[in-house]
Amino acid sequence: MDTPPHARIVADIKQRVTDGRLRPGERVPSTRQLARDWNVALATAAKALTLLAREGVVVAEPRVGTVVAERPGSPARPRPGATAEHELTRRRIVRAAMEIADADGLSELTMRAVAGRLGVATMSLYRHVGGKDDLVMLMVDAAFAEFPLPARHPDGWRGRLETSARVQWAAYRAHPWMAGATPLTRPVPSQALLLHSEFVMEMLQETGLDATTRMYVMILIYSFVQGIAAHIELEQRARASTGITDEEWMSGQEEFLRDLTAANPAFGRLLDELGDFDLDLDRLFTFGLESLLDGLTRLVEPR
């Protein structure tokens, strides 16, 4: 009788751990990479990782990914209160889903994966959440709630906008998957996010700007933060699929850059002046936010 695909994946990962090719603390291939390498469905790859986790071979590390356990082969300790279905709560489901998304990205989040992490039947989740879309909405709300606005509100429209943007940036920094879960055209009905709207609009309505302009100002700030934050997850995804950092990737583009600068001398001079340039997203965020607020000053406070 043929061995099921998920069992072959499990056996291969175990063998690589035994041989020392995968050491404790090192990342194992993601669900997507396993599916691609073994030519199987994502559900099959997810099932393999779930079995490995239950056997204590791997563990999920928030914002890192699935890694080899410190003591591979030791049965994983059940999460306190998470193995009994009668103790299942919406809050625990949301927290487990956020841990998966933090570690592997929103693309790896499935109801089955959440159930596996909690050690319960998949169908039991639907007594608490309506489905994945409903779950993601709850995750976004919980993530923004982790970073509340200050109790003491800053004076002036600029202070409000800057504070809101920086708090949102902190939330995206902690949970990069949110950038792909909060589209402008289909706003997430998050109470925690709506607090930002109220926080900003309360002061913008005193500027004399018309309603449409006030709305555009609020959306512009939000989309700026989200746009920069999207690259955090894109880099994590690229690193997970290729196994190399952005610095390592850039070092492999030397020949391409030589050809590029030869055909574009102005850009070449820029690169020469920059020297060893490091794209720091936090610095880019601060630079962009200050420039954006300076530009809005001419709109809100015309001479």
JONOR-V824067 format. One record per pair of residues at least 24 apart in sequence whose C-alpha atoms are under 7 Angstrom apart, sorted by sequence separation. I is the first residue (numbers start at 1). J is the second residue. D is the distance in Angstrom with one decimal. If there is no record, write none. Layout:
I&J&D / I&J&D
This chain:
147&171&6.2 / 144&171&5.9 / 143&171&6.5 / 164&196&6.2 / 83&118&6.1 / 85&120&6.1 / 82&118&5.4 / 83&119&5.1 / 62&99&5.5 / 66&103&7.0 / 82&119&6.9 / 83&120&6.3 / 6&44&5.6 / 10&48&5.6 / 27&65&6.4 / 28&66&5.9 / 65&103&4.1 / 90&128&5.4 / 140&178&6.5 / 6&45&6.3 / 9&48&6.3 / 27&66&5.7 / 28&67&5.4 / 63&102&4.7 / 64&103&5.1 / 65&104&5.3 / 89&128&6.9 / 90&129&6.9 / 160&199&7.0 / 161&200&6.1 / 27&67&4.1 / 28&68&6.7 / 62&102&5.2 / 63&103&4.2 / 160&200&5.8 / 6&47&6.5 / 7&48&6.7 / 26&67&5.1 / 27&68&6.5 / 62&103&4.5 / 94&135&6.7 / 98&139&6.3 / 6&48&4.9 / 10&52&6.5 / 25&67&5.3 / 26&68&5.7 / 61&103&5.9 / 25&68&5.2 / 60&103&6.7 / 24&68&4.7 / 25&69&6.3 / 94&138&6.7 / 23&68&6.4 / 24&69&5.4 / 25&70&6.5 / 94&139&5.8 / 24&70&4.9 / 157&203&5.5 / 145&192&5.4 / 156&203&6.8 / 157&204&5.9 / 179&226&5.5 / 144&192&5.8 / 141&190&5.0 / 144&193&6.5 / 140&190&7.0 / 141&191&6.5 / 179&229&6.2 / 180&230&7.0 / 137&188&6.3 / 141&192&5.6 / 179&230&5.1 / 141&193&6.9 / 137&190&6.9 / 176&229&6.6 / 176&230&7.0 / 165&221&6.7 / 169&225&6.1 / 176&232&6.0 / 177&233&6.1 / 165&222&7.0 / 172&229&6.1 / 176&233&5.2 / 228&285&6.8 / 165&225&6.5 / 50&116&6.0 / 46&113&6.8 / 106&177&5.6 / 105&177&5.7 / 102&175&5.9 / 102&177&6.9 / 101&177&6.4 / 31&108&6.7 / 207&300&6.5 / 158&293&6.9 / 33&241&6.4
